[in-house]
Amino acid sequence: MLEKSRVEEEEDRTEEEKAHASSPSYTAMSPLQWGLLFSCLGCGIQHGAWAQFPRVCMTLDNLVNKKCCPPLGAEPANICGSQQGRGRCTEVQADTRPWSGPYVLRNQDDREQWPRKFFSQTCKCTGNFAGYNCGDCKFGWTGPNCSRRKAPVVRQNIHSLTSQEREQFLGALDLAKRTIHPDYVITTQHWRGLLGPSGTQPQITNCSIYDFFVWLHYYSVRDTLLGPGRPYKAIDFSHQGPAFVTWHRYHLLWLERDLQRLTGNESFALPYWNFATGRNECDVCTDQLLGAARQDDPTLISGNSRFSSWEIVCDSLEDYNRRVTLCNGTYEGLLRRNQVGRNSEKLPTLKNIQDCLSLRNFDNPPFFQNSTFSFRNALEGFDKADGTLSSQVMSLHNLVHSFLNGTSALPHSAANDPVFVVLHSFTDAIFDEWMKRYKPPADVWPQELAPIGHNRMYNMVPFFPPVTNEELFLTADQLGYSYAIDLPVEDMPSWTTALSVVMGTLVVLAGISVLLVFLQYRRLRKGYAPLAGTDLSTTRHTEEA
């Protein structure tokens, strides 16, 4: 069986080399049962199985055959809910268009052509059915046949929540941190070592719902593992490109659905933090919300907050690279924020958001962190709305992560901090406002030559079953949620005003030039000769004739 896996690996390699030759550059246990198991054994359980992969698919046979098409319900023959017409087992479609950007390797990373290094066959659901066995509905749909629009949940400002709503949100996060994910497991080795030294032991582990959320973000930004201490760092599937907005949108939708099921409340919605205050203090970093600073050590969370005991995962990136392994969900210390090291930074302002929203282009070539006059890049924070682009530029999303400092400052560990949830909810609200204002067609998103993972039809890494960037390039109401927010429009942002003055001056000058040409033409018609075309006399008018 191991030899068969090697053959399929070689076939994948050949397919990918051809495709890029022209390239430039979770039977599921109940949550209660799993919760009891988790409290006894912790997050590092080795076990035979929505994101990384469903637990039910992580058997030796499924991995060797690269097939994840589980039955829906107790009937083994009901593959992918086929007996109800919900779906069928099909070949995975992966984007083969060329990418650009700094990742120039081929067939060296298990995220290339996601998820074909792991599974080449999955359930393809019909209509509005969704999920790894087609047992769910797409976001925004409900009913036994997924044929009814679900009433949108409303994401509110965290400061506007009632005491009951606030407690429900904070309590749900804390419960998710302590409850094993009922359906999904994470892999602890990359694709070449997934079956372990013997080739018969899948290298997988359980972890909590919230830690699973963290792991997904880590996996999307981790380095390519080429060998001990030889990482290839120029790769990121969720930042520095168009997929920044859709990847984080799906990431939040996944957590929101997990928390709805955990709490038994289908109306549960993630709140947002309007970080556009322009201040040098974090107004959600209080013991009533997401944790104040500890008095004796301001880099830690106050003991009066439930988050003071939160430990983080996936923080030791360099150690994983040295050992050529993946984050396995082991706790690696307490959550930290570093107020002392903020260097007098201030949070973004409403003006910054207005200027960002004034940009009509979703993205511009090269669709990377050096794109200018790009809404996506300005929102992500590598660019400013006026086109300012330098290594010192940090705005909006990036600026807030830097401002929080500590655990939040590093992409691979940032999602450990619960502030991440409300920060990205507001970032998504800005994206949704842009979508509603400009109503862009799908083709404003590049089909090719964006960085790897960022082409329009690329399957977002590491979500499973596969979902493309294009499927999330919608307004929020189409996905079953909305924001209680009103982002005002500024008629003329400052940089636009300056540009308008310059353009206006050029128009006036052009008009004057046209007028002068017209007048000269009329003079010629009346018999006037231009001065340059006359014969000048050398006679002095003071001389006698």
GUVOTOR-326085 format. One record per residue (C-alpha): x, y, z negated; residue in three letters; residue number from 1. Coordinates in steps of 0.5 Angstrom, whole numbers, plus 500, padded with zeros to 3 digits. Layout:
# residues N
    c1    c2    c3   resn   resi
     X     Y     Z    Ala    NUM
...
# end
This chain:
# residues 545
    c1    c2    c3   resn   resi
   500   500   500    Met      1
   506   505   499    Leu      2
   509   503   505    Glu      3
   502   505   509    Lys      4
   502   512   505    Ser      5
   509   513   508    Arg      6
   507   512   515    Val      7
   501   517   514    Glu      8
   506   522   511    Glu      9
   510   521   518    Glu     10
   503   522   522    Glu     11
   502   528   518    Asp     12
   509   531   519    Arg     13
   508   530   527    Thr     14
   501   533   527    Glu     15
   504   539   523    Glu     16
   510   540   527    Glu     17
   506   540   534    Lys     18
   501   545   531    Ala     19
   506   550   529    His     20
   511   549   534    Ala     21
   509   556   537    Ser     22
   509   559   530    Ser     23
   513   566   530    Pro     24
   515   566   524    Ser     25
   468   530   477    Tyr     26
   461   515   474    Thr     27
   462   523   471    Ala     28
   461   523   463    Met     29
   457   528   460    Ser     30
   460   535   457    Pro     31
   459   533   450    Leu     32
   462   526   451    Gln     33
   468   529   454    Trp     34
   468   535   449    Gly     35
   469   529   443    Leu     36
   474   526   447    Leu     37
   478   532   448    Phe     38
   478   534   441    Ser     39
   481   527   439    Cys     40
   486   527   444    Leu     41
   488   534   447    Gly     42
   489   536   454    Cys     43
   495   532   456    Gly     44
   491   525   457    Ile     45
   493   521   463    Gln     46
   486   518   466    His     47
   484   515   472    Gly     48
   480   523   477    Ala     49
   470   542   483    Trp     50
   478   546   485    Ala     51
   484   541   484    Gln     52
   481   534   485    Phe     53
   475   530   483    Pro     54
   476   525   477    Arg     55
   472   520   481    Val     56
   477   520   487    Cys     57
   484   520   484    Met     58
   484   512   484    Thr     59
   490   509   487    Leu     60
   486   506   493    Asp     61
   483   513   494    Asn     62
   490   516   494    Leu     63
   493   511   499    Val     64
   487   512   504    Asn     65
   487   519   503    Lys     66
   479   519   502    Lys     67
   475   522   497    Cys     68
   468   521   499    Cys     69
   464   519   493    Pro     70
   457   516   492    Pro     71
   452   521   490    Leu     72
   448   517   484    Gly     73
   449   510   482    Ala     74
   448   507   489    Glu     75
   455   506   492    Pro     76
   452   506   499    Ala     77
   450   513   498    Asn     78
   456   516   500    Ile     79
   456   524   500    Cys     80
   448   523   499    Gly     81
   448   521   506    Ser     82
   441   517   504    Gln     83
   438   523   503    Gln     84
   441   527   509    Gly     85
   445   531   504    Arg     86
   452   530   508    Gly     87
   457   525   511    Arg     88
   464   523   510    Cys     89
   468   526   516    Thr     90
   475   528   517    Glu     91
   478   534   514    Val     92
   478   540   519    Gln     93
   485   544   517    Ala     94
   487   551   520    Asp     95
   493   550   525    Thr     96
   493   557   528    Arg     97
   500   560   527    Pro     98
   502   564   521    Trp     99
   507   570   520    Ser    100
   510   572   513    Gly    101
   516   570   509    Pro    102
   514   562   509    Tyr    103
   518   559   515    Val    104
   519   552   513    Leu    105
   514   546   516    Arg    106
   512   540   512    Asn    107
   515   542   506    Gln    108
   510   544   501    Asp    109
   503   540   500    Asp    110
   499   546   501    Arg    111
   500   547   508    Glu    112
   494   545   512    Gln    113
   490   544   505    Trp    114
   488   539   503    Pro    115
   491   534   508    Arg    116
   497   532   504    Lys    117
   492   529   499    Phe    118
   486   527   503    Phe    119
   484   527   510    Ser    120
   477   525   509    Gln    121
   472   528   505    Thr    122
   464   530   504    Cys    123
   462   534   509    Lys    124
   455   537   507    Cys    125
   449   539   511    Thr    126
   445   545   510    Gly    127
   446   549   503    Asn    128
   448   543   500    Phe    129
   455   543   497    Ala    130
   460   539   492    Gly    131
   465   534   493    Tyr    132
   459   529   493    Asn    133
   454   534   496    Cys    134
   450   534   489    Gly    135
   450   541   489    Asp    136
   448   547   492    Cys    137
   452   553   495    Lys    138
   453   559   491    Phe    139
   446   563   492    Gly    140
   441   557   493    Trp    141
   437   553   488    Thr    142
   432   547   488    Gly    143
   432   540   490    Pro    144
   433   541   497    Asn    145
   437   547   496    Cys    146
   432   551   500    Ser    147
   430   557   496    Arg    148
   434   563   494    Arg    149
   437   563   487    Lys    150
   435   570   483    Ala    151
   442   573   483    Pro    152
   445   574   476    Val    153
   447   581   475    Val    154
   454   582   472    Arg    155
   454   588   468    Gln    156
   460   593   465    Asn    157
   462   589   459    Ile    158
   461   596   455    His    159
   454   595   456    Ser    160
   453   588   454    Leu    161
   448   587   448    Thr    162
   451   584   441    Ser    163
   448   578   443    Gln    164
   450   578   451    Glu    165
   457   580   448    Arg    166
   457   574   443    Glu    167
   455   569   449    Gln    168
   460   571   454    Phe    169
   466   571   448    Leu    170
   463   565   445    Gly    171
   463   561   452    Ala    172
   470   563   454    Leu    173
   472   560   447    Asp    174
   468   554   448    Leu    175
   471   553   455    Ala    176
   478   553   452    Lys    177
   476   547   448    Arg    178
   472   543   452    Thr    179
   475   538   457    Ile    180
   473   539   464    His    181
   467   534   466    Pro    182
   469   533   473    Asp    183
   476   535   475    Tyr    184
   483   533   473    Val    185
   490   536   475    Ile    186
   496   533   479    Thr    187
   502   534   475    Thr    188
   507   532   481    Gln    189
   507   534   488    His    190
   505   530   494    Trp    191
   511   526   494    Arg    192
   511   524   487    Gly    193
   504   523   486    Leu    194
   503   516   485    Leu    195
   509   516   480    Gly    196
   516   512   480    Pro    197
   512   505   481    Ser    198
   508   508   487    Gly    199
   502   505   483    Thr    200
   500   510   477    Gln    201
   497   517   480    Pro    202
   500   523   476    Gln    203
   494   526   474    Ile    204
   491   529   467    Thr    205
   485   532   464    Asn    206
   485   539   461    Cys    207
   480   544   459    Ser    208
   475   548   463    Ile    209
   479   555   462    Tyr    210
   486   552   463    Asp    211
   483   549   469    Phe    212
   481   556   471    Phe    213
   488   558   469    Val    214
   492   552   473    Trp    215
   488   554   479    Leu    216
   491   561   480    His    217
   498   558   478    Tyr    218
   498   553   483    Tyr    219
   496   558   488    Ser    220
   502   562   487    Val    221
   507   557   485    Arg    222
   514   556   489    Asp    223
   515   551   494    Thr    224
   519   545   491    Leu    225
   525   543   495    Leu    226
   529   540   490    Gly    227
   532   541   483    Pro    228
   533   548   482    Gly    229
   532   549   489    Arg    230
   525   553   489    Pro    231
   523   557   496    Tyr    232
   519   563   493    Lys    233
   517   566   499    Ala    234
   510   564   499    Ile    235
   503   566   495    Asp    236
   496   563   497    Phe    237
   492   568   493    Ser    238
   496   575   494    His    239
   500   579   499    Gln    240
   495   578   504    Gly    241
   487   578   506    Pro    242
   485   572   502    Ala    243
   487   576   496    Phe    244
   479   578   496    Val    245
   476   572   498    Thr    246
   480   567   493    Trp    247
   479   571   487    His    248
   472   572   489    Arg    249
   471   564   489    Tyr    250
   475   563   483    His    251
   471   567   479    Leu    252
   464   564   482    Leu    253
   467   557   480    Trp    254
   468   559   473    Leu    255
   462   563   472    Glu    256
   458   556   475    Arg    257
   462   552   470    Asp    258
   460   557   464    Leu    259
   453   557   466    Gln    260
   453   549   466    Arg    261
   457   549   459    Leu    262
   452   554   456    Thr    263
   446   551   459    Gly    264
   444   558   462    Asn    265
   443   559   469    Glu    266
   443   566   468    Ser    267
   449   567   465    Phe    268
   454   572   469    Ala    269
   461   574   468    Leu    270
   461   582   466    Pro    271
   466   587   469    Tyr    272
   471   592   466    Trp    273
   471   598   469    Asn    274
   479   600   468    Phe    275
   478   606   472    Ala    276
   479   611   466    Thr    277
   486   614   467    Gly    278
   488   613   460    Arg    279
   494   610   457    Asn    280
   490   605   452    Glu    281
   486   598   454    Cys    282
   479   600   451    Asp    283
   477   592   452    Val    284
   483   590   448    Cys    285
   479   591   441    Thr    286
   477   585   436    Asp    287
   470   586   438    Gln    288
   472   584   445    Leu    289
   478   581   448    Leu    290
   483   582   442    Gly    291
   487   588   439    Ala    292
   494   588   438    Ala    293
   497   585   431    Arg    294
   499   590   426    Gln    295
   506   586   425    Asp    296
   507   584   432    Asp    297
   504   588   437    Pro    298
   505   583   442    Thr    299
   501   578   439    Leu    300
   493   578   439    Ile    301
   490   580   432    Ser    302
   488   575   427    Gly    303
   481   578   427    Asn    304
   480   576   434    Ser    305
   478   569   436    Arg    306
   483   570   442    Phe    307
   489   570   437    Ser    308
   489   562   437    Ser    309
   489   562   444    Trp    310
   495   558   447    Glu    311
   498   559   454    Ile    312
   499   554   460    Val    313
   503   554   466    Cys    314
   508   559   464    Asp    315
   515   556   465    Ser    316
   515   556   472    Leu    317
   523   556   472    Glu    318
   523   550   468    Asp    319
   518   546   473    Tyr    320
   522   548   479    Asn    321
   529   546   475    Arg    322
   525   539   474    Arg    323
   521   539   480    Val    324
   515   538   477    Thr    325
   508   542   476    Leu    326
   505   545   470    Cys    327
   501   539   466    Asn    328
   497   543   462    Gly    329
   502   543   456    Thr    330
   501   549   451    Tyr    331
   507   553   451    Glu    332
   506   559   446    Gly    333
   501   564   444    Leu    334
   498   569   449    Leu    335
   501   576   449    Arg    336
   500   583   451    Arg    337
   506   588   450    Asn    338
   503   595   449    Gln    339
   510   597   447    Val    340
   513   596   454    Gly    341
   508   600   458    Arg    342
   513   605   460    Asn    343
   507   611   459    Ser    344
   503   608   465    Glu    345
   496   610   465    Lys    346
   490   606   468    Leu    347
   488   608   475    Pro    348
   482   613   476    Thr    349
   476   613   479    Leu    350
   479   618   484    Lys    351
   484   612   486    Asn    352
   478   607   487    Ile    353
   474   613   492    Gln    354
   480   614   496    Asp    355
   481   606   497    Cys    356
   474   605   499    Leu    357
   475   611   504    Ser    358
   479   606   508    Leu    359
   475   603   514    Arg    360
   480   598   516    Asn    361
   479   591   512    Phe    362
   487   590   513    Asp    363
   492   592   518    Asn    364
   498   588   521    Pro    365
   502   585   519    Pro    366
   497   583   514    Phe    367
   502   583   508    Phe    368
   504   587   502    Gln    369
   507   592   507    Asn    370
   500   593   511    Ser    371
   498   601   511    Thr    372
   492   604   511    Phe    373
   489   597   509    Ser    374
   483   597   504    Phe    375
   485   590   502    Arg    376
   492   592   501    Asn    377
   490   598   497    Ala    378
   485   595   493    Leu    379
   491   589   491    Glu    380
   495   595   489    Gly    381
   501   595   494    Phe    382
   499   601   498    Asp    383
   496   607   497    Lys    384
   490   610   501    Ala    385
   494   615   503    Asp    386
   499   610   506    Gly    387
   504   611   501    Thr    388
   508   605   501    Leu    389
   515   603   497    Ser    390
   518   598   492    Ser    391
   515   603   487    Gln    392
   508   603   489    Val    393
   503   600   484    Met    394
   496   602   484    Ser    395
   489   599   482    Leu    396
   489   591   481    His    397
   497   591   481    Asn    398
   497   597   476    Leu    399
   492   594   471    Val    400
   496   587   471    His    401
   503   591   469    Ser    402
   499   596   464    Phe    403
   497   590   460    Leu    404
   504   587   460    Asn    405
   506   580   457    Gly    406
   502   574   459    Thr    407
   498   578   464    Ser    408
   504   581   468    Ala    409
   506   575   471    Leu    410
   502   572   477    Pro    411
   503   564   475    His    412
   501   566   468    Ser    413
   496   572   468    Ala    414
   489   568   468    Ala    415
   491   565   461    Asn    416
   489   572   458    Asp    417
   481   573   458    Pro    418
   482   580   460    Val    419
   484   577   467    Phe    420
   476   575   468    Val    421
   473   582   467    Val    422
   479   585   471    Leu    423
   478   581   477    His    424
   470   582   476    Ser    425
   471   589   477    Phe    426
   476   588   483    Thr    427
   471   584   486    Asp    428
   466   589   485    Ala    429
   470   594   489    Ile    430
   471   589   494    Phe    431
   463   588   495    Asp    432
   462   596   495    Glu    433
   466   596   501    Trp    434
   463   590   504    Met    435
   456   594   503    Lys    436
   458   600   506    Arg    437
   462   598   512    Tyr    438
   458   591   514    Lys    439
   464   589   517    Pro    440
   464   583   522    Pro    441
   468   577   521    Ala    442
   473   578   526    Asp    443
   476   584   523    Val    444
   479   578   519    Trp    445
   485   576   523    Pro    446
   485   569   526    Gln    447
   492   568   526    Glu    448
   499   571   524    Leu    449
   497   573   517    Ala    450
   501   570   512    Pro    451
   500   562   510    Ile    452
   494   561   507    Gly    453
   491   568   509    His    454
   488   566   516    Asn    455
   481   567   517    Arg    456
   479   559   517    Met    457
   485   557   512    Tyr    458
   482   552   507    Asn    459
   483   556   500    Met    460
   488   553   496    Val    461
   487   549   492    Pro    462
   480   549   492    Phe    463
   476   542   493    Phe    464
   472   540   497    Pro    465
   475   545   502    Pro    466
   472   552   503    Val    467
   475   557   508    Thr    468
   476   565   507    Asn    469
   471   566   512    Glu    470
   465   563   508    Glu    471
   467   568   502    Leu    472
   467   574   507    Phe    473
   460   576   505    Leu    474
   456   581   500    Thr    475
   455   578   493    Ala    476
   448   578   494    Asp    477
   449   572   499    Gln    478
   453   568   494    Leu    479
   448   569   488    Gly    480
   450   575   484    Tyr    481
   450   583   484    Ser    482
   453   588   480    Tyr    483
   450   593   475    Ala    484
   454   599   478    Ile    485
   454   605   482    Asp    486
   461   607   485    Leu    487
   460   614   488    Pro    488
   462   616   495    Val    489
   467   622   495    Glu    490
   466   626   502    Asp    491
   473   628   503    Met    492
   479   624   499    Pro    493
   485   629   498    Ser    494
   489   625   503    Trp    495
   484   625   508    Thr    496
   483   633   507    Thr    497
   490   634   509    Ala    498
   490   630   515    Leu    499
   483   633   517    Ser    500
   487   640   517    Val    501
   493   637   521    Val    502
   488   634   526    Met    503
   484   641   526    Gly    504
   490   645   527    Thr    505
   492   641   533    Leu    506
   485   641   536    Val    507
   485   649   536    Val    508
   492   649   539    Leu    509
   490   644   544    Ala    510
   484   649   546    Gly    511
   488   655   546    Ile    512
   492   651   551    Ser    513
   486   649   556    Val    514
   484   657   555    Leu    515
   490   659   558    Leu    516
   491   655   563    Val    517
   484   656   565    Phe    518
   485   664   565    Leu    519
   491   663   569    Gln    520
   487   659   574    Tyr    521
   482   665   575    Arg    522
   488   670   576    Arg    523
   491   666   582    Leu    524
   484   666   585    Arg    525
   484   673   585    Lys    526
   490   674   588    Gly    527
   495   675   582    Tyr    528
   501   672   583    Ala    529
   505   669   577    Pro    530
   511   673   575    Leu    531
   516   668   576    Ala    532
   514   668   583    Gly    533
   515   675   585    Thr    534
   521   678   589    Asp    535
   524   683   584    Leu    536
   527   690   587    Ser    537
   534   691   584    Thr    538
   533   699   585    Thr    539
   533   703   579    Arg    540
   527   707   578    His    541
   531   713   576    Thr    542
   535   713   582    Glu    543
   533   717   588    Glu    544
   531   714   594    Ala    545
# end
